[in-house]
C-alpha cells in the first residue's frame, strides 16, 4: 500500500523555512505542528491570504507563513 505524499512549505520569520512531506489531506494546523512551530496568536497566511481556519486541507506546493507576534512580543517556535 503506497500513500500519496505531498510537500508544503511552512515559513516562520526568523526560524526560517521548513518543507513538510506528509500524506495527502494534511491541514494547515498539522503542517505547522509537523514543522515544529506553534501559532500562539500569530497570523497565518496560506499562499499569501490571511486565514484563521487551521482545518483547511492543503495541496502540494502550498506555502504557509506565520507572521506577527503575540502581544508580549515573544513566540515559541
Residue, then its C-alpha position, 0 to 999 in steps of 0.5 A: x500500500x503506497x500513500x500519496x505524499x505531498x510537500x508544503x512549505x511552512x515559513x516562520x520569520x526568523x526560524x526560517x523555512x521548513x518543507x513538510x512531506x506528509x500524506x495527502x489531506x494534511x491541514x494547515x494546523x498539522x503542517x505547522x505542528x509537523x514543522x515544529x512551530x506553534x501559532x500562539x496568536x500569530x497570523x497565518x497566511x496560506x499562499x499569501x491570504x490571511x486565514x484563521x481556519x487551521x482545518x483547511x486541507x492543503x495541496x502540494x506546493x502550498x506555502x504557509x507563513x506565520x507572521x506577527x507576534x503575540x502581544x508580549x512580543x515573544x513566540x515559541x517556535 
